[in-house]
Amino acid sequence: MKVEMLTTDFLDRAVDLYDDVVGVVAHDGTKYTYAEFGERVNQVSNALLEMGVGRGDRVALLAPNTHYFLESLYGTNQIGAVFVPMNYLLTPDDFEYILNDCEAKAVIADYDYAENVEAVRDRVPVEHFVGYRNDNIQGDWRDYDEWLAAQPTEAPERPIISEDDDASINYTSGTTGDPKGVVRTHRTEHWHAIVLNHHMEIQDDDTYLWTLPMFHCNGWGHTYAITGTGGTHVCQRTFDAVETFRRVREYDVSFLCGAPTVLNRLIAHFEENPDIETMGDRDVRIATAGSAPATATITTVEDEIGWRIIHIYGLTETAPIITTSNSPRRLAQHGRDLKVAQGSETLCTDIRVVDRDGNDVPRDGEVVGEIVVKGNQVMDRYLNKEEVTDEAFNAKLPGYFHTGDLATIDGDGMVSIQDREKDIIISGGENVSSIEVEDVLYDHPDIAKAAVIPTPSEEWGEAVTALVVKKSDAELTIDNVREFAGERLARYKIPKEVAFVDDLPETATGKVQKYQLRQEYWEDEERLIGQG
């Protein structure tokens, strides 16, 4: 029997089996059972339908980790519309590009971030603007709670939805500077949540704390997995170490996620307050991805804070999880050092490491090749980018998605990333296109040349670093460069380090040899990528 795999299946199960369980705890502590949450989702759906939003239309959301993020996701998908979560750290120009690229029909925005959409509303195709706490938003926005209150709580009649219909579009930094819309279908989201559920050991008595931004690949799939399993979501608008520890204790949290920079900030707070209670009555596990955590970080989190680390690897294009080192059998054999590796392939996922000709490299843990992946959780396509999509799936090995990450693979199928083929820097868990930053720097009237590379950072894993050649007689300071970039880029893309150099190494054709520049900074490191 074939049954369509839909994202709506997860909330349907929660409402059916766990209607009296607290499904969502809002940032302010308001609790919603799954029955109550389901009714609010129905109100979102009815409100969207009343505005003329229907199957295939795009609904963009700009919000931190909130109950209404979850409501908007399910309320959008339930009517066959496409959910477009946006990174709230971006600039108005970024939002202009995204909203035009996906042709969004409606935007729902949080009061802390709506101004960046308001700034470009006359240059985007959006017809409807809904704001959470719109009394704090300048401009003509409908208030979210009033918008819901006017609607019935009964479920609308659902259209016929295919598992191959688009469910969400997640934007990621592109190596050409423009963000790329990663299109994920109901099937890919559904399949990924099931795989995630197993490897993250999610159970119906789990309480999950939202420290990972929900907009990241729809919260790495936990928006679906926690819901469908019947666990409890605890919302925390943005990461804060003090509030994280408090919520872990107050709500007896058993599971959360965070990039290595989050781990480092939790460690810093713990070391300043060594007597604090770090958990409630239950054991805590924390999943981390992005750059691999340093061994010292793992030791502190597990031995002193008392939380168990699960390391995973993936990309926005892959949902993200495609490998994990969460293997008790191999941990027993190799010990904790295994957790700094990206791990082996997840269920029903085909991971290979290939050379330039698409041939598998030896499984010796030494020869470096590119990670390519095939699996049901891999994206459908890049929105409006057929050539880029074709390249991503066929560059070396046709039919596999090419990650651009260079790694070794050992006899157990464990991959360990050594370098990146793409011009992407992962700083604090956020993807930064080095080319985008370079384009901005080249607009500075006193800069002759610029190269942007990742450099090692204990706090960020990788720091965005700009190497700048001044024009002759130019009076340029580091602060000048950072301020100029800050006026044009999202905060996390601003170079954290700026160094003035006499020249940049170039090929005979004038291309900057970034590899040479990176080697100078990474010569004392085991890999050419960051470890937080």
VEXDREN-2710 file (C-alpha; in Angstrom, 1 decimal):
% VEXDREN-2710
k/r/px/py/pz
1/MET/0.0/0.0/0.0
2/LYS/1.3/3.5/-0.8
3/VAL/0.2/6.4/1.4
4/GLU/1.2/9.9/0.6
5/MET/3.9/11.2/3.0
6/LEU/2.7/14.6/4.1
7/THR/4.0/17.1/6.8
8/THR/0.4/17.3/8.1
9/ASP/0.7/13.7/9.3
10/PHE/2.8/14.8/12.3
11/LEU/0.3/17.2/13.8
12/ASP/-2.6/14.9/12.9
13/ARG/-1.0/12.1/15.0
14/ALA/-0.3/14.4/17.9
15/VAL/-3.8/15.8/18.1
16/ASP/-5.3/12.3/17.7
17/LEU/-3.1/10.6/20.4
18/TYR/-1.8/13.3/22.6
19/ASP/-4.6/15.9/22.6
20/ASP/-4.4/16.4/26.4
21/VAL/-0.6/16.6/26.5
22/VAL/1.1/20.0/26.7
23/GLY/2.5/20.2/23.2
24/VAL/3.9/23.8/23.1
25/VAL/5.1/26.1/25.8
26/ALA/5.4/29.7/24.5
27/HIS/8.3/31.9/25.4
28/ASP/6.2/33.7/28.0
29/GLY/5.3/30.4/29.6
30/THR/1.8/30.0/28.2
31/LYS/1.0/26.3/27.7
32/TYR/-1.0/24.8/24.8
33/THR/-2.1/21.2/24.7
34/TYR/-1.9/19.5/21.3
35/ALA/-5.7/19.9/21.0
36/GLU/-5.4/23.6/21.7
37/PHE/-2.4/24.0/19.4
38/GLY/-4.3/22.1/16.7
39/GLU/-7.2/24.6/17.0
40/ARG/-4.8/27.5/16.6
41/VAL/-3.3/25.9/13.6
42/ASN/-6.8/25.6/12.1
43/GLN/-7.3/29.3/12.7
44/VAL/-4.1/30.1/10.9
45/SER/-5.3/28.0/7.9
46/ASN/-8.7/29.6/7.9
47/ALA/-7.2/33.1/8.1
48/LEU/-4.9/32.4/5.2
49/LEU/-7.7/31.0/3.1
50/GLU/-9.8/34.1/3.8
51/MET/-7.0/36.2/2.4
52/GLY/-7.0/34.2/-0.8
53/VAL/-3.9/32.1/0.0
54/GLY/-4.2/28.6/-1.4
55/ARG/-2.4/25.6/-2.7
56/GLY/1.1/26.4/-4.0
57/ASP/1.1/30.0/-2.7
58/ARG/4.2/31.0/-0.6
59/VAL/3.8/32.3/2.9
60/ALA/7.0/33.8/4.4
61/LEU/7.7/34.0/8.1
62/LEU/10.2/36.1/9.9
63/ALA/10.3/35.2/13.5
64/PRO/12.5/33.8/16.4
65/ASN/11.6/30.6/18.2
66/THR/7.9/31.1/19.0
67/HIS/4.7/29.2/19.3
68/TYR/3.3/31.1/16.3
69/PHE/6.3/30.0/14.2
70/LEU/5.1/26.4/14.7
71/GLU/1.4/27.4/14.2
72/SER/2.3/29.2/10.9
73/LEU/4.2/26.3/9.6
74/TYR/1.4/23.8/10.1
75/GLY/-1.3/26.2/9.2
76/THR/0.4/26.9/5.9
77/ASN/1.1/23.3/5.0
78/GLN/-2.4/22.2/5.9
79/ILE/-3.9/24.2/3.0
80/GLY/-1.3/23.1/0.5
81/ALA/0.6/26.4/0.6
82/VAL/4.4/26.6/0.9
83/PHE/6.2/27.7/4.0
84/VAL/9.2/30.1/3.6
85/PRO/11.0/30.7/7.0
86/MET/13.5/33.6/6.8
87/ASN/16.7/34.2/8.7
88/TYR/15.9/37.1/11.0
89/LEU/19.6/38.2/11.0
90/LEU/19.4/39.3/7.4
91/THR/19.2/42.8/6.0
92/PRO/16.2/44.5/4.2
93/ASP/18.0/43.9/0.8
94/ASP/18.2/40.2/1.6
95/PHE/14.4/40.1/2.4
96/GLU/13.7/42.0/-0.8
97/TYR/15.6/39.4/-2.8
98/ILE/13.9/36.4/-1.0
99/LEU/10.4/37.7/-1.2
100/ASN/10.7/38.4/-4.9
101/ASP/12.5/35.2/-5.7
102/CYS/9.8/33.0/-4.0
103/GLU/7.0/35.4/-5.0
104/ALA/5.6/35.4/-1.5
105/LYS/1.9/36.2/-1.2
106/ALA/1.8/36.8/2.5
107/VAL/4.3/37.6/5.3
108/ILE/4.0/37.0/9.0
109/ALA/6.6/38.8/11.0
110/ASP/7.6/39.3/14.6
111/TYR/7.6/42.8/16.1
112/ASP/11.4/42.7/16.6
113/TYR/12.1/42.1/12.9
114/ALA/9.2/43.4/10.9
115/GLU/10.8/46.8/10.2
116/ASN/13.3/45.1/7.9
117/VAL/10.4/43.9/5.7
118/GLU/8.5/47.2/6.1
119/ALA/11.5/48.9/4.6
120/VAL/11.1/47.1/1.3
121/ARG/7.3/46.4/1.2
122/ASP/6.9/48.6/-1.9
123/ARG/9.4/46.5/-3.8
124/VAL/8.0/43.0/-3.1
125/PRO/5.0/41.2/-4.4
126/VAL/3.5/40.5/-1.0
127/GLU/-0.2/41.3/-0.7
128/HIS/-0.8/40.6/3.0
129/PHE/1.3/41.7/6.0
130/VAL/0.5/40.1/9.4
131/GLY/2.5/41.2/12.5
132/TYR/2.9/39.6/15.9
133/ARG/2.2/42.4/18.4
134/ASN/1.6/44.8/15.6
135/ASP/1.2/47.7/18.0
136/ASN/5.0/47.6/18.1
137/ILE/5.4/47.6/14.3
138/GLN/5.5/50.8/12.2
139/GLY/3.3/50.5/9.1
140/ASP/0.1/48.8/8.0
141/TRP/0.1/45.3/9.5
142/ARG/-2.7/43.1/10.7
143/ASP/-2.3/41.9/14.3
144/TYR/-1.6/38.2/14.5
145/ASP/-3.7/37.4/17.5
146/GLU/-6.7/39.4/16.2
147/TRP/-6.2/37.7/12.8
148/LEU/-6.6/34.3/14.5
149/ALA/-9.4/35.3/16.9
150/ALA/-11.7/36.1/14.0
151/GLN/-11.5/32.6/12.7
152/PRO/-13.2/29.3/13.6
153/THR/-11.2/26.6/15.3
154/GLU/-12.5/23.8/13.1
155/ALA/-10.2/22.4/10.5
156/PRO/-10.8/23.7/6.9
157/GLU/-11.4/21.3/4.1
158/ARG/-8.0/20.3/2.9
159/PRO/-7.1/20.3/-0.8
160/ILE/-5.6/17.2/-2.4
161/ILE/-1.9/17.4/-1.5
162/SER/0.7/15.2/-3.1
163/GLU/3.8/14.1/-1.3
164/ASP/5.7/15.6/-4.3
165/ASP/4.2/19.1/-3.7
166/ASP/6.5/21.8/-2.4
167/ALA/6.2/22.1/1.4
168/SER/8.9/24.6/2.3
169/ILE/11.6/26.8/0.8
170/ASN/14.7/27.4/3.0
171/TYR/17.2/30.0/1.8
172/THR/20.9/29.4/2.2
173/SER/24.0/31.5/1.3
174/GLY/25.1/30.9/-2.3
175/THR/28.7/30.8/-3.4
176/THR/27.7/33.4/-6.0
177/GLY/26.4/35.8/-3.3
178/ASP/22.7/35.4/-4.0
179/PRO/20.8/33.2/-1.5
180/LYS/19.5/30.0/-3.0
181/GLY/16.0/28.8/-2.2
182/VAL/16.2/25.1/-1.2
183/VAL/12.9/23.5/-2.2
184/ARG/11.7/20.7/0.0
185/THR/8.7/18.6/-0.7
186/HIS/6.2/17.0/1.7
187/ARG/8.0/13.7/1.1
188/THR/11.5/15.0/1.8
189/GLU/10.4/16.7/5.0
190/HIS/8.4/13.7/6.1
191/TRP/11.2/11.2/5.4
192/HIS/13.8/13.3/7.1
193/ALA/11.7/13.7/10.3
194/ILE/11.4/9.9/10.6
195/VAL/15.2/9.4/10.1
196/LEU/15.9/12.2/12.6
197/ASN/13.5/10.7/15.1
198/HIS/15.5/7.5/15.2
199/HIS/19.0/8.9/15.4
200/MET/18.1/11.6/17.9
201/GLU/16.3/9.0/20.1
202/ILE/13.1/11.1/20.3
203/GLN/10.3/9.6/22.5
204/ASP/6.9/10.9/23.5
205/ASP/8.0/11.9/26.9
206/ASP/10.8/14.2/25.6
207/THR/10.7/17.9/26.4
208/TYR/12.6/19.7/23.7
209/LEU/14.0/23.2/24.3
210/TRP/14.3/25.5/21.2
211/THR/17.7/27.1/21.3
212/LEU/18.4/26.2/17.7
213/PRO/16.8/28.8/15.4
214/MET/13.6/27.3/14.0
215/PHE/14.3/28.9/10.6
216/HIS/17.4/26.7/10.1
217/CYS/16.0/23.9/7.8
218/ASN/12.8/24.1/9.8
219/GLY/14.6/23.6/13.0
220/TRP/16.6/20.7/11.6
221/GLY/13.3/18.9/11.3
222/HIS/12.4/19.0/14.9
223/THR/9.3/21.0/14.1
224/TYR/7.9/17.8/12.7
225/ALA/9.7/15.1/14.6
226/ILE/8.9/16.3/18.2
227/THR/5.3/17.0/17.2
228/GLY/4.6/13.7/15.5
229/THR/6.2/11.7/18.4
230/GLY/4.1/13.6/21.0
231/GLY/6.9/15.4/22.8
232/THR/6.7/18.9/24.2
233/HIS/8.2/22.0/22.5
234/VAL/9.6/24.7/24.9
235/CYS/10.1/28.0/23.0
236/GLN/12.9/30.4/23.8
237/ARG/13.0/33.3/21.4
238/THR/16.7/33.4/20.9
239/PHE/19.6/31.7/22.6
240/ASP/20.7/33.0/26.0
241/ALA/22.8/30.8/28.3
242/VAL/21.2/31.9/31.6
243/GLU/17.7/31.3/30.2
244/THR/18.7/28.0/28.7
245/PHE/19.8/26.6/32.0
246/ARG/16.7/28.0/33.7
247/ARG/14.3/26.5/31.2
248/VAL/16.1/23.1/31.3
249/ARG/15.5/23.1/35.1
250/GLU/12.0/24.5/35.1
251/TYR/10.6/22.3/32.4
252/ASP/12.7/19.3/33.0
253/VAL/14.1/19.5/29.4
254/SER/15.6/16.3/28.1
255/PHE/16.8/17.4/24.6
256/LEU/18.0/20.5/22.8
257/CYS/20.3/21.4/19.9
258/GLY/23.1/24.0/19.4
259/ALA/26.0/24.8/17.2
260/PRO/29.5/24.5/18.9
261/THR/29.4/28.3/19.6
262/VAL/26.3/27.6/21.7
263/LEU/28.1/24.9/23.6
264/ASN/31.0/27.3/24.2
265/ARG/28.7/30.0/25.7
266/LEU/27.0/27.4/27.9
267/ILE/30.4/26.3/29.1
268/ALA/31.5/29.9/29.8
269/HIS/28.3/30.5/31.9
270/PHE/28.8/27.3/33.8
271/GLU/32.4/28.0/34.5
272/GLU/31.4/31.4/35.9
273/ASN/28.7/29.7/38.0
274/PRO/30.0/26.2/38.8
275/ASP/27.3/25.6/41.5
276/ILE/24.3/26.0/39.2
277/GLU/22.0/23.1/38.6
278/THR/22.3/22.1/35.0
279/MET/19.3/19.8/34.6
280/GLY/16.0/18.7/36.1
281/ASP/15.1/15.2/37.0
282/ARG/15.9/13.7/33.6
283/ASP/19.2/13.2/31.7
284/VAL/19.8/15.8/29.0
285/ARG/21.2/15.2/25.5
286/ILE/22.3/17.9/23.1
287/ALA/22.7/17.6/19.4
288/THR/25.3/19.7/17.7
289/ALA/26.3/20.3/14.0
290/GLY/28.1/22.8/11.9
291/SER/31.9/22.8/12.7
292/ALA/32.9/19.8/14.8
293/PRO/33.1/20.6/18.5
294/ALA/36.6/20.4/20.0
295/THR/37.4/17.4/22.2
296/ALA/37.8/19.8/25.2
297/THR/34.3/21.1/24.6
298/ILE/32.8/17.6/24.5
299/THR/34.7/16.7/27.7
300/THR/33.4/19.7/29.6
301/VAL/29.8/19.4/28.4
302/GLU/29.6/15.7/29.2
303/ASP/31.7/15.4/32.3
304/GLU/31.0/18.7/34.1
305/ILE/27.7/20.0/32.8
306/GLY/26.5/16.4/32.5
307/TRP/24.8/16.5/29.1
308/ARG/25.4/13.9/26.5
309/ILE/26.5/15.2/23.1
310/ILE/25.1/13.8/19.8
311/HIS/27.1/15.1/16.8
312/ILE/25.4/15.2/13.4
313/TYR/26.3/16.5/10.0
314/GLY/24.3/17.9/7.0
315/LEU/23.3/20.9/5.0
316/THR/20.2/22.9/4.4
317/GLU/19.9/21.0/1.1
318/THR/19.9/17.6/3.0
319/ALA/17.3/18.6/5.7
320/PRO/20.1/18.5/7.3
321/ILE/20.9/15.2/8.9
322/ILE/22.8/12.7/6.7
323/THR/25.4/11.4/9.1
324/THR/25.8/11.0/12.9
325/SER/28.5/9.7/15.2
326/ASN/25.8/8.6/17.7
327/SER/26.9/5.0/17.6
328/PRO/27.2/3.2/21.0
329/ARG/28.9/0.3/19.3
330/ARG/31.6/2.5/17.8
331/LEU/31.9/4.7/20.9
332/ALA/32.7/1.6/22.9
333/GLN/35.4/0.8/20.4
334/HIS/36.9/4.2/19.8
335/GLY/35.9/6.4/22.7
336/ARG/34.9/10.0/22.9
337/ASP/37.2/11.1/20.1
338/LEU/34.7/9.6/17.7
339/LYS/32.4/12.5/18.4
340/VAL/34.6/15.0/16.6
341/ALA/34.0/13.1/13.3
342/GLN/30.9/13.8/11.3
343/GLY/29.9/10.2/11.6
344/SER/28.5/7.5/9.3
345/GLU/25.4/7.6/7.1
346/THR/22.0/7.7/8.6
347/LEU/19.2/5.2/7.9
348/CYS/18.4/4.8/4.2
349/THR/21.1/7.3/3.1
350/ASP/23.9/6.6/0.7
351/ILE/27.1/8.5/1.5
352/ARG/30.1/8.3/-0.7
353/VAL/33.4/10.2/-0.8
354/VAL/34.7/10.6/-4.3
355/ASP/37.7/12.0/-6.2
356/ARG/37.6/14.5/-9.1
357/ASP/36.5/11.8/-11.5
358/GLY/33.6/10.6/-9.3
359/ASN/35.4/7.5/-8.2
360/ASP/35.3/6.4/-4.5
361/VAL/38.4/7.2/-2.6
362/PRO/40.0/4.5/-0.5
363/ARG/38.4/3.9/2.9
364/ASP/41.6/4.5/4.7
365/GLY/40.8/7.6/6.7
366/GLU/43.5/9.5/4.8
367/VAL/42.7/10.2/1.2
368/VAL/40.5/13.3/0.8
369/GLY/37.5/13.5/-1.6
370/GLU/34.1/15.2/-1.8
371/ILE/31.1/14.0/0.2
372/VAL/28.2/13.2/-2.1
373/VAL/24.8/11.9/-0.9
374/LYS/21.7/10.2/-2.1
375/GLY/18.6/9.9/0.0
376/ASN/14.9/10.7/0.3
377/GLN/15.6/13.6/2.6
378/VAL/17.7/15.5/0.0
379/MET/16.1/18.6/-1.5
380/ASP/14.0/18.6/-4.6
381/ARG/15.8/21.5/-6.3
382/TYR/17.0/25.1/-6.0
383/LEU/14.2/27.5/-6.7
384/ASN/14.5/29.2/-10.1
385/LYS/18.0/27.9/-10.6
386/GLU/17.9/25.0/-13.0
387/GLU/21.6/25.1/-14.0
388/VAL/22.8/25.3/-10.4
389/THR/20.5/22.4/-9.5
390/ASP/21.9/20.3/-12.4
391/GLU/25.4/21.1/-11.4
392/ALA/24.7/20.2/-7.7
393/PHE/23.4/16.7/-8.7
394/ASN/25.7/15.8/-11.5
395/ALA/29.1/17.5/-11.1
396/LYS/31.2/14.4/-10.4
397/LEU/28.8/11.5/-9.8
398/PRO/25.4/11.8/-11.5
399/GLY/22.4/11.3/-9.3
400/TYR/24.1/12.3/-6.0
401/PHE/24.0/15.7/-4.3
402/HIS/27.4/17.2/-4.1
403/THR/28.0/18.9/-0.7
404/GLY/31.2/20.7/-1.5
405/ASP/32.7/19.4/1.8
406/LEU/36.0/17.5/1.4
407/ALA/36.5/14.6/3.8
408/THR/38.1/11.3/4.5
409/ILE/36.2/8.0/5.0
410/ASP/37.4/5.1/7.0
411/GLY/36.7/1.3/7.0
412/ASP/33.6/1.9/9.2
413/GLY/32.2/4.4/6.8
414/MET/32.9/7.3/9.3
415/VAL/33.5/10.6/7.4
416/SER/35.7/13.3/8.8
417/ILE/35.5/16.7/7.1
418/GLN/38.9/18.2/6.3
419/ASP/38.2/21.2/4.1
420/ARG/35.6/22.8/1.8
421/GLU/35.4/23.1/-1.9
422/LYS/32.8/25.9/-1.8
423/ASP/33.5/29.5/-0.8
424/ILE/31.3/29.1/2.3
425/ILE/32.4/30.0/5.8
426/ILE/30.4/28.4/8.7
427/SER/30.7/30.9/11.6
428/GLY/28.7/30.3/14.7
429/GLY/26.4/27.9/12.8
430/GLU/25.6/30.4/10.1
431/ASN/26.6/30.0/6.5
432/VAL/28.5/33.0/5.0
433/SER/29.3/33.4/1.4
434/SER/32.9/34.8/1.2
435/ILE/32.1/36.1/-2.3
436/GLU/29.2/38.1/-1.0
437/VAL/31.4/39.8/1.6
438/GLU/34.2/40.4/-1.0
439/ASP/31.7/42.0/-3.3
440/VAL/30.7/44.5/-0.6
441/LEU/34.4/45.3/0.3
442/TYR/35.2/45.9/-3.4
443/ASP/32.6/48.7/-3.3
444/HIS/34.7/50.6/-0.8
445/PRO/36.5/53.5/-2.6
446/ASP/39.8/52.9/-0.7
447/ILE/40.0/49.1/-1.2
448/ALA/42.1/47.9/-4.1
449/LYS/41.8/44.1/-3.5
450/ALA/40.1/41.9/-0.9
451/ALA/39.9/38.2/-0.1
452/VAL/37.6/36.8/2.6
453/ILE/38.5/33.4/4.2
454/PRO/37.7/31.4/7.3
455/THR/40.2/31.5/10.1
456/PRO/40.2/29.4/13.3
457/SER/38.1/30.7/16.2
458/GLU/37.5/29.0/19.5
459/GLU/34.2/30.9/19.9
460/TRP/32.8/30.8/16.4
461/GLY/34.5/27.7/14.9
462/GLU/35.4/29.8/12.0
463/ALA/35.8/33.6/11.9
464/VAL/35.0/35.6/8.8
465/THR/38.4/37.3/8.1
466/ALA/39.1/39.9/5.4
467/LEU/42.5/40.4/3.9
468/VAL/42.6/43.9/2.4
469/VAL/44.9/45.7/0.1
470/LYS/44.5/49.5/0.4
471/LYS/44.6/51.8/-2.6
472/SER/47.7/53.9/-2.7
473/ASP/47.6/56.8/-0.2
474/ALA/44.3/55.6/1.3
475/GLU/43.8/56.3/5.0
476/LEU/41.8/53.2/5.9
477/THR/41.4/51.6/9.3
478/ILE/40.0/48.3/10.5
479/ASP/37.0/50.1/12.0
480/ASN/36.4/51.8/8.7
481/VAL/36.2/48.4/6.9
482/ARG/33.9/46.8/9.5
483/GLU/31.6/49.8/9.6
484/PHE/31.3/49.9/5.8
485/ALA/30.5/46.2/5.8
486/GLY/28.1/46.6/8.7
487/GLU/26.0/49.0/6.7
488/ARG/25.5/46.5/3.9
489/LEU/25.6/43.0/5.4
490/ALA/23.8/41.0/8.1
491/ARG/25.6/41.2/11.4
492/TYR/27.0/37.6/11.3
493/LYS/28.6/38.3/7.8
494/ILE/30.7/41.3/9.0
495/PRO/34.4/40.4/9.1
496/LYS/35.3/39.7/12.7
497/GLU/39.0/40.1/11.7
498/VAL/40.5/42.5/9.2
499/ALA/44.2/42.4/8.2
500/PHE/45.9/44.8/5.8
501/VAL/48.3/43.2/3.4
502/ASP/50.6/44.5/0.7
503/ASP/49.2/42.1/-2.0
504/LEU/47.3/38.9/-2.5
505/PRO/48.7/35.7/-4.1
506/GLU/47.2/35.2/-7.5
507/THR/47.2/32.7/-10.4
508/ALA/48.5/33.7/-13.8
509/THR/44.9/34.5/-14.7
510/GLY/44.5/36.9/-11.8
511/LYS/42.5/34.6/-9.5
512/VAL/43.3/35.0/-5.8
513/GLN/44.8/31.8/-4.3
514/LYS/42.7/31.5/-1.3
515/TYR/44.0/28.1/-0.5
516/GLN/47.4/29.6/0.1
517/LEU/46.0/32.3/2.3
518/ARG/44.0/29.8/4.4
519/GLN/47.0/27.5/4.9
520/GLU/48.9/30.3/6.6
521/TYR/46.2/30.6/9.2
522/TRP/45.4/26.9/9.6
523/GLU/49.0/25.4/9.6
524/ASP/48.8/24.5/13.2
525/GLU/45.3/22.9/12.9
526/GLU/44.6/19.3/11.9
527/ARG/41.9/20.4/9.4
528/LEU/41.1/23.3/7.2
529/ILE/37.7/23.8/8.8
530/GLY/36.7/25.1/12.2
531/GLN/36.2/23.2/15.5
532/GLY/34.3/25.3/18.0
END
